[in-house]
């Protein structure tokens, strides 16, 4: 897939106020500071499309970006940033749950995992929740440029082996680096495949 256009459409604090279209939506989520904004900017080749910040936990809204006039890239708030305080954390959790579970246009949820870390319980629990609720998702292991290829591969294998303890079928996964644009084409091609599948079965249309 080639990206010919990507534009910010709207930010929402309520999932029921998202754009009223039937276009497929591909949402991105992960723990705070996992490199989500950088990944979105890399995928769209627009360095300032999604805000990046040295302070984790800045995204508190659902942000919709229209790509190629054909599908939405959705930037969801990060989970697990305890310094926000319980009241804000509860609000964000409800926002995420409502969008992920109730938004019919949500076609695939990309869960971002920091490739440098050992499997984190919060990520594993979130993925387990997705499975329990039948949410279609894929994994993106970020920041692959921050260590050697061998270490990244070993880290990914540890994570997938941990998932295999509970999952009969493992989700698709991608390895990415926003700095080196690693994984960009693979992720976009995956989205394109899903879009074609939707079109061929007479699914969502504008």
PyMOL commands that set and color helices and strands:
alter all, ss='L'
color gray80, all
select helices_A, chain A and resi 15-17+36-44+82-84+86-102+121-132+144-146+149-164+184-200
alter helices_A, ss='H'
color red, helices_A
select strands_A, chain A and resi 6-12+25-30+62-67+71-75+106-114+137-142+173-175
alter strands_A, ss='S'
color yellow, strands_A
deselect
rebuild
show_as cartoon
